[in-house]
Amino acid sequence: MRHNDRQYHRDEGHSERQGSRVIRGRGGRRPRVLDGGQLRLVLLTLISQRERHGYDLIREIEGQTGGAYAPSPGVVYPTLTLLLEMDLISEGETDGPKKLFEITDAGRAHLEELASDASAAMSRIAAIAERQSRLEPAPIRRAMENLKTALNDKLAESGTDKKTVLAVAGLVDEAASKIERL
């Protein structure tokens, strides 16, 4: 199968990169938006701006990426624990049941020491937002929803056979090829 082909075997258990998209096979994972070190620096940078709790950090990152990325609590909270253990943040006042975190002097020194890495990590967040704003204009979202509805309606019709499914797949592949050539 050529790299530019739009047909992928989804049951091979691997991912293939297609431009900036990743087609995941069964058991595949999305690529990490930020590696662990970058996420630590992003969280530390955000906490240095003001005290924050975990959920606030997740929402802030989601907001700064234009909704394209929100780290999971299963990644954020262990990272906050690590930052606590490294004495880069401390628990501040509580906000109800939520722990507020504040940066320590060691955390400020760490950010200063890794200023270029922290800046690069924050630039990665900004780049995701910029890409999101380009990739999701309203007319495209509307057209994609129309396509999704048409596909679901057609494939749900009784009497839809393998020939129809292959014809629909061919039309979608043809549209994708035409878009790539724009």
DRENTORKOL-115623 format. One record per residue (C-alpha): residue number from 0; residue in one letter; chain; x, y, z. Coordinates in nm, 2 decimals. Example, Ala and Ser with C-alpha at 12.3 -4.5 7.8 and 13.67 -1.06 7.14 Angstrom:
REM residues 2
<r><n>0</n><res>a</res><chain>A</chain><u>1.23</u><v>-0.45</v><w>0.78</w></r>
<r><n>1</n><res>s</res><chain>A</chain><u>1.37</u><v>-0.11</v><w>0.71</w></r>
This chain:
REM residues 182
<r><n>0</n><res>m</res><chain>A</chain><u>0.00</u><v>0.00</v><w>0.00</w></r>
<r><n>1</n><res>r</res><chain>A</chain><u>0.14</u><v>0.34</v><w>-0.09</w></r>
<r><n>2</n><res>h</res><chain>A</chain><u>0.19</u><v>0.61</v><w>0.17</w></r>
<r><n>3</n><res>n</res><chain>A</chain><u>-0.05</u><v>0.85</v><w>0.00</w></r>
<r><n>4</n><res>d</res><chain>A</chain><u>-0.33</u><v>0.60</v><w>-0.04</w></r>
<r><n>5</n><res>r</res><chain>A</chain><u>-0.64</u><v>0.69</v><w>0.17</w></r>
<r><n>6</n><res>q</res><chain>A</chain><u>-0.73</u><v>0.32</v><w>0.23</w></r>
<r><n>7</n><res>y</res><chain>A</chain><u>-0.60</u><v>0.18</v><w>0.55</w></r>
<r><n>8</n><res>h</res><chain>A</chain><u>-0.64</u><v>-0.16</v><w>0.71</w></r>
<r><n>9</n><res>r</res><chain>A</chain><u>-0.79</u><v>-0.06</v><w>1.05</w></r>
<r><n>10</n><res>d</res><chain>A</chain><u>-0.75</u><v>-0.42</v><w>1.19</w></r>
<r><n>11</n><res>e</res><chain>A</chain><u>-0.37</u><v>-0.43</v><w>1.16</w></r>
<r><n>12</n><res>g</res><chain>A</chain><u>-0.32</u><v>-0.30</v><w>1.51</w></r>
<r><n>13</n><res>h</res><chain>A</chain><u>-0.10</u><v>0.00</v><w>1.42</w></r>
<r><n>14</n><res>s</res><chain>A</chain><u>-0.11</u><v>0.36</v><w>1.33</w></r>
<r><n>15</n><res>e</res><chain>A</chain><u>-0.02</u><v>0.53</v><w>1.01</w></r>
<r><n>16</n><res>r</res><chain>A</chain><u>0.06</u><v>0.90</v><w>0.97</w></r>
<r><n>17</n><res>q</res><chain>A</chain><u>-0.12</u><v>1.08</v><w>0.69</w></r>
<r><n>18</n><res>g</res><chain>A</chain><u>0.00</u><v>1.44</v><w>0.69</w></r>
<r><n>19</n><res>s</res><chain>A</chain><u>-0.09</u><v>1.57</v><w>1.03</w></r>
<r><n>20</n><res>r</res><chain>A</chain><u>-0.36</u><v>1.31</v><w>1.08</w></r>
<r><n>21</n><res>v</res><chain>A</chain><u>-0.30</u><v>0.98</v><w>1.24</w></r>
<r><n>22</n><res>i</res><chain>A</chain><u>-0.51</u><v>0.69</v><w>1.13</w></r>
<r><n>23</n><res>r</res><chain>A</chain><u>-0.53</u><v>0.45</v><w>1.43</w></r>
<r><n>24</n><res>g</res><chain>A</chain><u>-0.56</u><v>0.08</v><w>1.39</w></r>
<r><n>25</n><res>r</res><chain>A</chain><u>-0.72</u><v>-0.14</v><w>1.65</w></r>
<r><n>26</n><res>g</res><chain>A</chain><u>-0.53</u><v>-0.09</v><w>1.98</w></r>
<r><n>27</n><res>g</res><chain>A</chain><u>-0.36</u><v>0.22</v><w>1.85</w></r>
<r><n>28</n><res>r</res><chain>A</chain><u>-0.30</u><v>0.54</v><w>2.05</w></r>
<r><n>29</n><res>r</res><chain>A</chain><u>-0.31</u><v>0.90</v><w>1.96</w></r>
<r><n>30</n><res>p</res><chain>A</chain><u>0.03</u><v>1.06</v><w>1.95</w></r>
<r><n>31</n><res>r</res><chain>A</chain><u>0.11</u><v>1.26</v><w>2.26</w></r>
<r><n>32</n><res>v</res><chain>A</chain><u>0.05</u><v>1.63</v><w>2.22</w></r>
<r><n>33</n><res>l</res><chain>A</chain><u>0.30</u><v>1.71</v><w>2.49</w></r>
<r><n>34</n><res>d</res><chain>A</chain><u>0.56</u><v>1.48</v><w>2.63</w></r>
<r><n>35</n><res>g</res><chain>A</chain><u>0.59</u><v>1.45</v><w>3.01</w></r>
<r><n>36</n><res>g</res><chain>A</chain><u>0.86</u><v>1.71</v><w>3.04</w></r>
<r><n>37</n><res>q</res><chain>A</chain><u>0.67</u><v>1.96</v><w>2.83</w></r>
<r><n>38</n><res>l</res><chain>A</chain><u>0.35</u><v>1.90</v><w>3.03</w></r>
<r><n>39</n><res>r</res><chain>A</chain><u>0.55</u><v>1.96</v><w>3.35</w></r>
<r><n>40</n><res>l</res><chain>A</chain><u>0.68</u><v>2.29</v><w>3.22</w></r>
<r><n>41</n><res>v</res><chain>A</chain><u>0.33</u><v>2.40</v><w>3.09</w></r>
<r><n>42</n><res>l</res><chain>A</chain><u>0.17</u><v>2.32</v><w>3.43</w></r>
<r><n>43</n><res>l</res><chain>A</chain><u>0.45</u><v>2.50</v><w>3.61</w></r>
<r><n>44</n><res>t</res><chain>A</chain><u>0.43</u><v>2.80</v><w>3.39</w></r>
<r><n>45</n><res>l</res><chain>A</chain><u>0.05</u><v>2.82</v><w>3.44</w></r>
<r><n>46</n><res>i</res><chain>A</chain><u>0.09</u><v>2.78</v><w>3.81</w></r>
<r><n>47</n><res>s</res><chain>A</chain><u>0.36</u><v>3.06</v><w>3.82</w></r>
<r><n>48</n><res>q</res><chain>A</chain><u>0.10</u><v>3.30</v><w>3.67</w></r>
<r><n>49</n><res>r</res><chain>A</chain><u>-0.15</u><v>3.23</v><w>3.96</w></r>
<r><n>50</n><res>e</res><chain>A</chain><u>-0.25</u><v>2.96</v><w>4.20</w></r>
<r><n>51</n><res>r</res><chain>A</chain><u>-0.45</u><v>2.69</v><w>4.03</w></r>
<r><n>52</n><res>h</res><chain>A</chain><u>-0.62</u><v>2.36</v><w>4.09</w></r>
<r><n>53</n><res>g</res><chain>A</chain><u>-0.59</u><v>2.06</v><w>3.86</w></r>
<r><n>54</n><res>y</res><chain>A</chain><u>-0.93</u><v>2.10</v><w>3.69</w></r>
<r><n>55</n><res>d</res><chain>A</chain><u>-0.85</u><v>2.47</v><w>3.63</w></r>
<r><n>56</n><res>l</res><chain>A</chain><u>-0.52</u><v>2.37</v><w>3.46</w></r>
<r><n>57</n><res>i</res><chain>A</chain><u>-0.69</u><v>2.12</v><w>3.24</w></r>
<r><n>58</n><res>r</res><chain>A</chain><u>-0.95</u><v>2.39</v><w>3.13</w></r>
<r><n>59</n><res>e</res><chain>A</chain><u>-0.68</u><v>2.65</v><w>3.08</w></r>
<r><n>60</n><res>i</res><chain>A</chain><u>-0.48</u><v>2.43</v><w>2.85</w></r>
<r><n>61</n><res>e</res><chain>A</chain><u>-0.80</u><v>2.34</v><w>2.66</w></r>
<r><n>62</n><res>g</res><chain>A</chain><u>-0.88</u><v>2.71</v><w>2.63</w></r>
<r><n>63</n><res>q</res><chain>A</chain><u>-0.53</u><v>2.80</v><w>2.51</w></r>
<r><n>64</n><res>t</res><chain>A</chain><u>-0.55</u><v>2.53</v><w>2.24</w></r>
<r><n>65</n><res>g</res><chain>A</chain><u>-0.88</u><v>2.65</v><w>2.12</w></r>
<r><n>66</n><res>g</res><chain>A</chain><u>-1.05</u><v>2.33</v><w>2.24</w></r>
<r><n>67</n><res>a</res><chain>A</chain><u>-0.82</u><v>2.10</v><w>2.04</w></r>
<r><n>68</n><res>y</res><chain>A</chain><u>-0.65</u><v>1.95</v><w>2.34</w></r>
<r><n>69</n><res>a</res><chain>A</chain><u>-0.73</u><v>1.89</v><w>2.71</w></r>
<r><n>70</n><res>p</res><chain>A</chain><u>-0.49</u><v>1.67</v><w>2.90</w></r>
<r><n>71</n><res>s</res><chain>A</chain><u>-0.67</u><v>1.40</v><w>3.09</w></r>
<r><n>72</n><res>p</res><chain>A</chain><u>-0.69</u><v>1.40</v><w>3.47</w></r>
<r><n>73</n><res>g</res><chain>A</chain><u>-0.49</u><v>1.07</v><w>3.46</w></r>
<r><n>74</n><res>v</res><chain>A</chain><u>-0.20</u><v>1.27</v><w>3.32</w></r>
<r><n>75</n><res>v</res><chain>A</chain><u>-0.23</u><v>1.60</v><w>3.50</w></r>
<r><n>76</n><res>y</res><chain>A</chain><u>-0.28</u><v>1.48</v><w>3.86</w></r>
<r><n>77</n><res>p</res><chain>A</chain><u>0.03</u><v>1.25</v><w>3.86</w></r>
<r><n>78</n><res>t</res><chain>A</chain><u>0.23</u><v>1.53</v><w>3.71</w></r>
<r><n>79</n><res>l</res><chain>A</chain><u>0.12</u><v>1.77</v><w>3.98</w></r>
<r><n>80</n><res>t</res><chain>A</chain><u>0.22</u><v>1.50</v><w>4.24</w></r>
<r><n>81</n><res>l</res><chain>A</chain><u>0.56</u><v>1.48</v><w>4.08</w></r>
<r><n>82</n><res>l</res><chain>A</chain><u>0.59</u><v>1.86</v><w>4.08</w></r>
<r><n>83</n><res>l</res><chain>A</chain><u>0.50</u><v>1.85</v><w>4.45</w></r>
<r><n>84</n><res>e</res><chain>A</chain><u>0.76</u><v>1.58</v><w>4.52</w></r>
<r><n>85</n><res>m</res><chain>A</chain><u>1.02</u><v>1.78</v><w>4.33</w></r>
<r><n>86</n><res>d</res><chain>A</chain><u>0.93</u><v>2.08</v><w>4.56</w></r>
<r><n>87</n><res>l</res><chain>A</chain><u>0.86</u><v>2.29</v><w>4.25</w></r>
<r><n>88</n><res>i</res><chain>A</chain><u>0.50</u><v>2.36</v><w>4.37</w></r>
<r><n>89</n><res>s</res><chain>A</chain><u>0.33</u><v>2.35</v><w>4.70</w></r>
<r><n>90</n><res>e</res><chain>A</chain><u>-0.03</u><v>2.31</v><w>4.81</w></r>
<r><n>91</n><res>g</res><chain>A</chain><u>-0.18</u><v>2.65</v><w>4.88</w></r>
<r><n>92</n><res>e</res><chain>A</chain><u>-0.52</u><v>2.74</v><w>5.03</w></r>
<r><n>93</n><res>t</res><chain>A</chain><u>-0.80</u><v>2.50</v><w>4.94</w></r>
<r><n>94</n><res>d</res><chain>A</chain><u>-1.08</u><v>2.60</v><w>4.71</w></r>
<r><n>95</n><res>g</res><chain>A</chain><u>-1.35</u><v>2.39</v><w>4.87</w></r>
<r><n>96</n><res>p</res><chain>A</chain><u>-1.26</u><v>2.03</v><w>4.80</w></r>
<r><n>97</n><res>k</res><chain>A</chain><u>-1.00</u><v>2.13</v><w>4.54</w></r>
<r><n>98</n><res>k</res><chain>A</chain><u>-0.63</u><v>2.18</v><w>4.62</w></r>
<r><n>99</n><res>l</res><chain>A</chain><u>-0.48</u><v>2.50</v><w>4.50</w></r>
<r><n>100</n><res>f</res><chain>A</chain><u>-0.12</u><v>2.47</v><w>4.39</w></r>
<r><n>101</n><res>e</res><chain>A</chain><u>0.13</u><v>2.76</v><w>4.40</w></r>
<r><n>102</n><res>i</res><chain>A</chain><u>0.48</u><v>2.78</v><w>4.26</w></r>
<r><n>103</n><res>t</res><chain>A</chain><u>0.78</u><v>2.76</v><w>4.50</w></r>
<r><n>104</n><res>d</res><chain>A</chain><u>1.11</u><v>2.95</v><w>4.49</w></r>
<r><n>105</n><res>a</res><chain>A</chain><u>1.26</u><v>2.62</v><w>4.36</w></r>
<r><n>106</n><res>g</res><chain>A</chain><u>0.99</u><v>2.61</v><w>4.09</w></r>
<r><n>107</n><res>r</res><chain>A</chain><u>1.07</u><v>2.97</v><w>3.98</w></r>
<r><n>108</n><res>a</res><chain>A</chain><u>1.44</u><v>2.88</v><w>3.96</w></r>
<r><n>109</n><res>h</res><chain>A</chain><u>1.36</u><v>2.57</v><w>3.76</w></r>
<r><n>110</n><res>l</res><chain>A</chain><u>1.15</u><v>2.77</v><w>3.52</w></r>
<r><n>111</n><res>e</res><chain>A</chain><u>1.43</u><v>3.03</v><w>3.48</w></r>
<r><n>112</n><res>e</res><chain>A</chain><u>1.68</u><v>2.75</v><w>3.42</w></r>
<r><n>113</n><res>l</res><chain>A</chain><u>1.46</u><v>2.59</v><w>3.16</w></r>
<r><n>114</n><res>a</res><chain>A</chain><u>1.32</u><v>2.91</v><w>3.02</w></r>
<r><n>115</n><res>s</res><chain>A</chain><u>1.38</u><v>2.82</v><w>2.65</w></r>
<r><n>116</n><res>d</res><chain>A</chain><u>1.22</u><v>2.47</v><w>2.70</w></r>
<r><n>117</n><res>a</res><chain>A</chain><u>0.92</u><v>2.63</v><w>2.89</w></r>
<r><n>118</n><res>s</res><chain>A</chain><u>0.88</u><v>2.88</v><w>2.61</w></r>
<r><n>119</n><res>a</res><chain>A</chain><u>0.89</u><v>2.61</v><w>2.35</w></r>
<r><n>120</n><res>a</res><chain>A</chain><u>0.63</u><v>2.41</v><w>2.54</w></r>
<r><n>121</n><res>m</res><chain>A</chain><u>0.40</u><v>2.71</v><w>2.56</w></r>
<r><n>122</n><res>s</res><chain>A</chain><u>0.46</u><v>2.78</v><w>2.19</w></r>
<r><n>123</n><res>r</res><chain>A</chain><u>0.35</u><v>2.43</v><w>2.12</w></r>
<r><n>124</n><res>i</res><chain>A</chain><u>0.02</u><v>2.51</v><w>2.29</w></r>
<r><n>125</n><res>a</res><chain>A</chain><u>-0.01</u><v>2.83</v><w>2.09</w></r>
<r><n>126</n><res>a</res><chain>A</chain><u>0.06</u><v>2.64</v><w>1.77</w></r>
<r><n>127</n><res>i</res><chain>A</chain><u>-0.21</u><v>2.39</v><w>1.84</w></r>
<r><n>128</n><res>a</res><chain>A</chain><u>-0.46</u><v>2.68</v><w>1.89</w></r>
<r><n>129</n><res>e</res><chain>A</chain><u>-0.34</u><v>2.84</v><w>1.56</w></r>
<r><n>130</n><res>r</res><chain>A</chain><u>-0.38</u><v>2.51</v><w>1.38</w></r>
<r><n>131</n><res>q</res><chain>A</chain><u>-0.72</u><v>2.45</v><w>1.53</w></r>
<r><n>132</n><res>s</res><chain>A</chain><u>-0.84</u><v>2.79</v><w>1.42</w></r>
<r><n>133</n><res>r</res><chain>A</chain><u>-0.73</u><v>2.71</v><w>1.06</w></r>
<r><n>134</n><res>l</res><chain>A</chain><u>-0.87</u><v>2.36</v><w>1.05</w></r>
<r><n>135</n><res>e</res><chain>A</chain><u>-1.21</u><v>2.41</v><w>1.20</w></r>
<r><n>136</n><res>p</res><chain>A</chain><u>-1.39</u><v>2.69</v><w>1.02</w></r>
<r><n>137</n><res>a</res><chain>A</chain><u>-1.77</u><v>2.67</v><w>1.05</w></r>
<r><n>138</n><res>p</res><chain>A</chain><u>-1.85</u><v>2.59</v><w>0.69</w></r>
<r><n>139</n><res>i</res><chain>A</chain><u>-1.61</u><v>2.29</v><w>0.70</w></r>
<r><n>140</n><res>r</res><chain>A</chain><u>-1.77</u><v>2.16</v><w>1.02</w></r>
<r><n>141</n><res>r</res><chain>A</chain><u>-2.11</u><v>2.20</v><w>0.87</w></r>
<r><n>142</n><res>a</res><chain>A</chain><u>-2.01</u><v>2.01</v><w>0.56</w></r>
<r><n>143</n><res>m</res><chain>A</chain><u>-1.85</u><v>1.74</v><w>0.76</w></r>
<r><n>144</n><res>e</res><chain>A</chain><u>-2.17</u><v>1.69</v><w>0.96</w></r>
<r><n>145</n><res>n</res><chain>A</chain><u>-2.37</u><v>1.68</v><w>0.64</w></r>
<r><n>146</n><res>l</res><chain>A</chain><u>-2.14</u><v>1.41</v><w>0.51</w></r>
<r><n>147</n><res>k</res><chain>A</chain><u>-2.16</u><v>1.22</v><w>0.83</w></r>
<r><n>148</n><res>t</res><chain>A</chain><u>-2.54</u><v>1.23</v><w>0.82</w></r>
<r><n>149</n><res>a</res><chain>A</chain><u>-2.56</u><v>1.13</v><w>0.46</w></r>
<r><n>150</n><res>l</res><chain>A</chain><u>-2.32</u><v>0.83</v><w>0.52</w></r>
<r><n>151</n><res>n</res><chain>A</chain><u>-2.51</u><v>0.72</v><w>0.83</w></r>
<r><n>152</n><res>d</res><chain>A</chain><u>-2.85</u><v>0.74</v><w>0.64</w></r>
<r><n>153</n><res>k</res><chain>A</chain><u>-2.72</u><v>0.56</v><w>0.33</w></r>
<r><n>154</n><res>l</res><chain>A</chain><u>-2.55</u><v>0.28</v><w>0.52</w></r>
<r><n>155</n><res>a</res><chain>A</chain><u>-2.85</u><v>0.23</v><w>0.75</w></r>
<r><n>156</n><res>e</res><chain>A</chain><u>-3.09</u><v>0.18</v><w>0.46</w></r>
<r><n>157</n><res>s</res><chain>A</chain><u>-3.21</u><v>-0.18</v><w>0.43</w></r>
<r><n>158</n><res>g</res><chain>A</chain><u>-3.08</u><v>-0.35</v><w>0.12</w></r>
<r><n>159</n><res>t</res><chain>A</chain><u>-2.74</u><v>-0.17</v><w>0.14</w></r>
<r><n>160</n><res>d</res><chain>A</chain><u>-2.50</u><v>-0.42</v><w>0.00</w></r>
<r><n>161</n><res>k</res><chain>A</chain><u>-2.12</u><v>-0.45</v><w>-0.02</w></r>
<r><n>162</n><res>k</res><chain>A</chain><u>-2.12</u><v>-0.29</v><w>-0.37</w></r>
<r><n>163</n><res>t</res><chain>A</chain><u>-2.29</u><v>0.02</v><w>-0.22</w></r>
<r><n>164</n><res>v</res><chain>A</chain><u>-2.05</u><v>0.04</v><w>0.07</w></r>
<r><n>165</n><res>l</res><chain>A</chain><u>-1.75</u><v>0.02</v><w>-0.17</w></r>
<r><n>166</n><res>a</res><chain>A</chain><u>-1.90</u><v>0.28</v><w>-0.39</w></r>
<r><n>167</n><res>v</res><chain>A</chain><u>-1.95</u><v>0.52</v><w>-0.09</w></r>
<r><n>168</n><res>a</res><chain>A</chain><u>-1.60</u><v>0.45</v><w>0.02</w></r>
<r><n>169</n><res>g</res><chain>A</chain><u>-1.47</u><v>0.53</v><w>-0.33</w></r>
<r><n>170</n><res>l</res><chain>A</chain><u>-1.66</u><v>0.87</v><w>-0.33</w></r>
<r><n>171</n><res>v</res><chain>A</chain><u>-1.52</u><v>0.96</v><w>0.01</w></r>
<r><n>172</n><res>d</res><chain>A</chain><u>-1.17</u><v>0.87</v><w>-0.11</w></r>
<r><n>173</n><res>e</res><chain>A</chain><u>-1.22</u><v>1.07</v><w>-0.43</w></r>
<r><n>174</n><res>a</res><chain>A</chain><u>-1.33</u><v>1.37</v><w>-0.23</w></r>
<r><n>175</n><res>a</res><chain>A</chain><u>-1.03</u><v>1.34</v><w>0.00</w></r>
<r><n>176</n><res>s</res><chain>A</chain><u>-0.79</u><v>1.32</v><w>-0.30</w></r>
<r><n>177</n><res>k</res><chain>A</chain><u>-0.95</u><v>1.63</v><w>-0.46</w></r>
<r><n>178</n><res>i</res><chain>A</chain><u>-0.91</u><v>1.82</v><w>-0.13</w></r>
<r><n>179</n><res>e</res><chain>A</chain><u>-0.54</u><v>1.72</v><w>-0.11</w></r>
<r><n>180</n><res>r</res><chain>A</chain><u>-0.49</u><v>1.86</v><w>-0.46</w></r>
<r><n>181</n><res>l</res><chain>A</chain><u>-0.64</u><v>2.21</v><w>-0.38</w></r>
